[in-house]
Amino acid sequence: MTLSILTPMNRFYEGEIKSITLQTLDGIVQILPRYAPYVTGLADGIATIVSANGEQRQAKIDGGFAEVVDNKVAILTDEAEWV
């Protein structure tokens, strides 16, 4: 599964991942490979990313939207930074 995190200023992250856990407006959601098509608003919070090699990183996300389609996750946010 691929992940792209985009801000108005740059492409914050792009790469292969095993999973991502996001704080949505409806609660916490973990997205795994072959997830059903999905679009959601994001709350300000921490995204936990598990890369393809198993490394876990956390990023602070300032709201936005997430879209999951065809094993690709795209996050559009105002700002993102590593915790």
Phi and psi restraints in degrees (value plus and minus 20) as a CYANA .aco file:
   2 THR   PHI    -128.9   -88.9
   2 THR   PSI     129.6   169.6
   3 LEU   PHI    -147.3  -107.3
   3 LEU   PSI     114.3   154.3
   4 SER   PHI    -147.1  -107.1
   4 SER   PSI     107.6   147.6
   5 ILE   PHI    -135.7   -95.7
   5 ILE   PSI      97.0   137.0
   6 LEU   PHI    -137.2   -97.2
   6 LEU   PSI     116.4   156.4
   7 THR   PHI    -138.4   -98.4
   7 THR   PSI     148.8   188.8
   8 PRO   PHI     -81.3   -41.3
   8 PRO   PSI     -43.8    -3.8
   9 MET   PHI    -113.1   -73.1
   9 MET   PSI     -50.0   -10.0
  10 ASN   PHI    -185.3  -145.3
  10 ASN   PSI     155.2   195.2
  11 ARG   PHI    -112.1   -72.1
  11 ARG   PSI      81.2   121.2
  12 PHE   PHI     -88.8   -48.8
  12 PHE   PSI     -61.8   -21.8
  13 TYR   PHI    -169.9  -129.9
  13 TYR   PSI     122.5   162.5
  14 GLU   PHI    -171.8  -131.8
  14 GLU   PSI     108.2   148.2
  15 GLY   PHI     152.2   192.2
  15 GLY   PSI     157.9   197.9
  16 GLU   PHI    -102.3   -62.3
  16 GLU   PSI     117.0   157.0
  17 ILE   PHI    -154.5  -114.5
  17 ILE   PSI     140.8   180.8
  18 LYS   PHI    -111.6   -71.6
  18 LYS   PSI     -55.5   -15.5
  19 SER   PHI    -184.6  -144.6
  19 SER   PSI     143.9   183.9
  20 ILE   PHI    -164.7  -124.7
  20 ILE   PSI     117.4   157.4
  21 THR   PHI    -132.4   -92.4
  21 THR   PSI     106.4   146.4
  22 LEU   PHI    -144.3  -104.3
  22 LEU   PSI     131.2   171.2
  23 GLN   PHI    -117.5   -77.5
  23 GLN   PSI      85.8   125.8
  24 THR   PHI    -114.8   -74.8
  24 THR   PSI     155.3   195.3
  25 LEU   PHI     -87.3   -47.3
  25 LEU   PSI     -39.1     0.9
  26 ASP   PHI    -122.6   -82.6
  26 ASP   PSI     -20.3    19.7
  27 GLY   PHI     112.0   152.0
  27 GLY   PSI    -190.5  -150.5
  28 ILE   PHI    -105.5   -65.5
  28 ILE   PSI     114.0   154.0
  29 VAL   PHI    -149.7  -109.7
  29 VAL   PSI     113.3   153.3
  30 GLN   PHI    -126.5   -86.5
  30 GLN   PSI     106.7   146.7
  31 ILE   PHI    -126.0   -86.0
  31 ILE   PSI     105.9   145.9
  32 LEU   PHI    -136.4   -96.4
  32 LEU   PSI     146.7   186.7
  33 PRO   PHI     -73.9   -33.9
  33 PRO   PSI     126.5   166.5
  34 ARG   PHI      43.8    83.8
  34 ARG   PSI       9.0    49.0
  35 TYR   PHI     -85.8   -45.8
  35 TYR   PSI     126.5   166.5
  36 ALA   PHI     -82.8   -42.8
  36 ALA   PSI     132.3   172.3
  37 PRO   PHI     -73.3   -33.3
  37 PRO   PSI     117.0   157.0
  38 TYR   PHI    -177.8  -137.8
  38 TYR   PSI     117.3   157.3
  39 VAL   PHI    -152.6  -112.6
  39 VAL   PSI     115.1   155.1
  40 THR   PHI    -169.9  -129.9
  40 THR   PSI     133.6   173.6
  41 GLY   PHI    -102.4   -62.4
  41 GLY   PSI     126.2   166.2
  42 LEU   PHI    -126.9   -86.9
  42 LEU   PSI     120.2   160.2
  43 ALA   PHI    -107.8   -67.8
  43 ALA   PSI     139.5   179.5
  44 ASP   PHI     -81.7   -41.7
  44 ASP   PSI     112.9   152.9
  45 GLY   PHI     150.0   190.0
  45 GLY   PSI    -183.0  -143.0
  46 ILE   PHI    -123.3   -83.3
  46 ILE   PSI     112.1   152.1
  47 ALA   PHI    -124.3   -84.3
  47 ALA   PSI     107.7   147.7
  48 THR   PHI    -122.4   -82.4
  48 THR   PSI      98.4   138.4
  49 ILE   PHI    -130.4   -90.4
  49 ILE   PSI     107.7   147.7
  50 VAL   PHI    -128.7   -88.7
  50 VAL   PSI      91.9   131.9
  51 SER   PHI     -91.8   -51.8
  51 SER   PSI     151.2   191.2
  52 ALA   PHI     -80.2   -40.2
  52 ALA   PSI     -48.4    -8.4
  53 ASN   PHI    -110.1   -70.1
  53 ASN   PSI     -14.6    25.4
  54 GLY   PHI      72.8   112.8
  54 GLY   PSI     -22.6    17.4
  55 GLU   PHI     -90.7   -50.7
  55 GLU   PSI     113.5   153.5
  56 GLN   PHI    -125.1   -85.1
  56 GLN   PSI     110.3   150.3
  57 ARG   PHI    -153.0  -113.0
  57 ARG   PSI     136.1   176.1
  58 GLN   PHI    -143.6  -103.6
  58 GLN   PSI     119.6   159.6
  59 ALA   PHI    -148.4  -108.4
  59 ALA   PSI     119.8   159.8
  60 LYS   PHI    -105.0   -65.0
  60 LYS   PSI     104.6   144.6
  61 ILE   PHI    -133.2   -93.2
  61 ILE   PSI     110.7   150.7
  62 ASP   PHI    -120.7   -80.7
  62 ASP   PSI      57.5    97.5
  63 GLY   PHI      44.6    84.6
  63 GLY   PSI    -187.6  -147.6
  64 GLY   PHI      98.0   138.0
  64 GLY   PSI    -171.7  -131.7
  65 PHE   PHI    -157.3  -117.3
  65 PHE   PSI     132.9   172.9
  66 ALA   PHI    -148.5  -108.5
  66 ALA   PSI     120.8   160.8
  67 GLU   PHI    -150.5  -110.5
  67 GLU   PSI     114.2   154.2
  68 VAL   PHI    -139.7   -99.7
  68 VAL   PSI     100.4   140.4
  69 VAL   PHI    -169.0  -129.0
  69 VAL   PSI     111.5   151.5
  70 ASP   PHI      30.4    70.4
  70 ASP   PSI      28.5    68.5
  71 ASN   PHI      44.6    84.6
  71 ASN   PSI       5.2    45.2
  72 LYS   PHI    -146.1  -106.1
  72 LYS   PSI     114.3   154.3
  73 VAL   PHI    -133.0   -93.0
  73 VAL   PSI     105.3   145.3
  74 ALA   PHI    -139.3   -99.3
  74 ALA   PSI     108.1   148.1
  75 ILE   PHI    -138.4   -98.4
  75 ILE   PSI     106.7   146.7
  76 LEU   PHI    -131.7   -91.7
  76 LEU   PSI     101.9   141.9
  77 THR   PHI    -161.9  -121.9
  77 THR   PSI     136.4   176.4
  78 ASP   PHI     -88.7   -48.7
  78 ASP   PSI     -56.8   -16.8
  79 GLU   PHI    -176.2  -136.2
  79 GLU   PSI     125.4   165.4
  80 ALA   PHI    -162.1  -122.1
  80 ALA   PSI     122.3   162.3
  81 GLU   PHI    -171.3  -131.3
  81 GLU   PSI     130.6   170.6
  82 TRP   PHI     -92.5   -52.5
  82 TRP   PSI     121.6   161.6
